[in-house]
Amino acid sequence: MHSDRPAMIDILLVEDNPGDVELVREALNEGKLRNELHVAYDGLQALRYLRGEGEYSDRHLPDLILLDLNLPRMHGKEVLQEIKTDPALKKIPVVVLTTSREEEDVLRSYDQYANCYITKPVDLEQFLHVVQSIEDFWFTIVKLPGKR
């Protein structure tokens, strides 16, 4: 049977909270698609990964970026701006997944071309459902650049 789904999807999670990293990992493991989750724990590490610098020279560009805004060393807003102004990176969908409900953060994220903005639910089951919904939407419904 032929499938239009990629055999393996690469996701870059930019998140400094180890608990949230594990929740995302768990939700993706329970999902329908094979995925490889790469984690950057701050904004500078995320940009090094995306640009293939240093220890990341053999990385594959991710199919999707899940980006927290409240990051150490470089704020998520700055990371988003760097991604969306870099011709080699700007087509990668960026889902802002953060605790902030501030309207200013929502507006600024969309002004910087975030593909969507999701506030992290506090409830564990809702959090898992949100991550699985992200996976379903971006990898079963949406046509991504460079994917069949």
C-alpha positions in Angstrom: 0.0 0.0 0.0 1.4 3.4 -1.0 1.5 6.1 1.6 2.1 9.8 1.2 3.4 10.1 4.8 7.2 10.4 5.2 8.9 7.2 6.5 10.5 9.2 9.3 9.8 12.7 10.5 12.4 14.9 12.2 11.1 17.3 14.8 13.2 19.9 16.7 11.9 20.7 20.1 13.3 23.9 21.5 12.4 23.6 25.2 14.4 24.2 28.5 11.9 22.4 30.8 12.9 18.7 31.1 9.4 17.8 32.2 7.9 19.3 29.1 10.5 17.6 26.9 9.5 14.2 28.4 5.8 15.0 27.9 6.4 15.9 24.2 8.5 12.7 23.8 5.8 10.6 25.4 3.0 12.1 23.2 5.0 11.6 20.0 5.9 8.0 21.0 2.2 7.3 21.3 1.5 8.9 18.0 0.9 7.3 14.6 4.1 8.4 12.9 7.7 7.4 13.3 9.6 10.4 14.4 13.0 11.4 15.6 12.8 14.1 18.2 15.9 16.3 18.6 16.0 18.7 21.6 17.7 22.0 22.0 17.6 23.3 25.6 18.1 27.0 24.7 17.9 29.4 21.7 21.6 29.4 20.9 21.8 25.6 20.8 18.7 25.6 18.5 20.4 27.9 16.0 23.6 25.9 16.1 21.6 22.8 15.4 19.6 24.4 12.6 22.7 25.8 11.0 24.6 22.6 11.3 27.4 24.1 13.3 29.9 22.1 15.4 28.6 18.8 16.8 25.5 19.3 14.6 27.3 19.2 11.2 25.7 15.9 10.2 22.1 16.8 11.3 19.1 16.7 9.0 16.9 19.8 8.9 13.8 19.2 10.8 10.4 18.9 9.2 8.8 20.9 12.1 10.1 23.0 14.9 8.3 23.2 18.3 9.5 26.4 19.9 9.0 27.6 23.5 9.3 31.4 23.9 10.8 31.5 27.4 14.3 30.2 26.9 17.7 30.8 28.5 20.5 32.5 26.6 18.3 33.6 23.7 14.6 34.2 23.9 12.3 32.2 21.6 11.1 35.4 19.9 14.7 36.0 18.8 15.1 32.4 17.6 11.9 32.7 15.6 13.1 35.9 14.0 16.5 34.2 13.1 14.7 31.2 11.6 12.2 33.2 9.5 14.8 35.6 8.1 17.3 32.8 7.1 16.6 31.7 3.5 17.7 28.1 4.3 15.4 27.8 7.3 12.4 30.0 6.8 10.2 27.4 5.1 10.4 25.0 8.1 7.1 25.3 10.0 7.4 26.7 13.5 4.8 25.9 16.1 5.2 28.2 19.1 4.3 26.0 22.1 4.5 28.0 25.2 3.0 28.9 28.5 2.5 32.5 27.6 -1.1 33.7 27.1 0.0 37.3 26.5 -1.6 38.9 23.5 1.6 40.7 22.8 3.5 37.4 22.5 0.8 36.0 20.2 0.8 39.0 17.9 4.6 39.3 17.9 5.0 35.6 17.0 2.6 35.9 14.1 4.3 39.1 13.0 7.5 37.1 12.9 5.8 34.4 10.7 5.2 31.7 13.3 3.0 29.1 11.6 0.8 28.7 14.7 0.7 29.6 18.4 -0.4 27.2 21.0 -0.6 27.8 24.7 0.6 24.7 26.7 -2.2 23.2 28.7 -1.5 22.6 32.4 -3.4 19.3 32.4 -1.3 16.3 31.5 -3.9 14.6 29.3 -4.6 17.8 27.4 -0.9 18.4 26.9 -0.5 15.0 25.4 -3.6 15.5 23.2 -2.2 18.9 22.0 1.1 17.4 20.9 -0.6 14.5 19.1 -2.9 17.0 17.4 0.1 18.9 16.2 1.6 15.7 14.8 -1.7 14.8 13.1 -2.2 18.2 11.6 1.4 18.8 10.3 2.1 15.3 9.1 -1.2 13.9 7.9 -3.1 16.9 6.6 -0.6 19.6 5.6 1.6 19.4 2.6 5.1 20.4 3.6 7.9 21.7 1.3 10.2 18.9 0.2 7.8 16.1 1.2 5.9 13.8 -1.1 
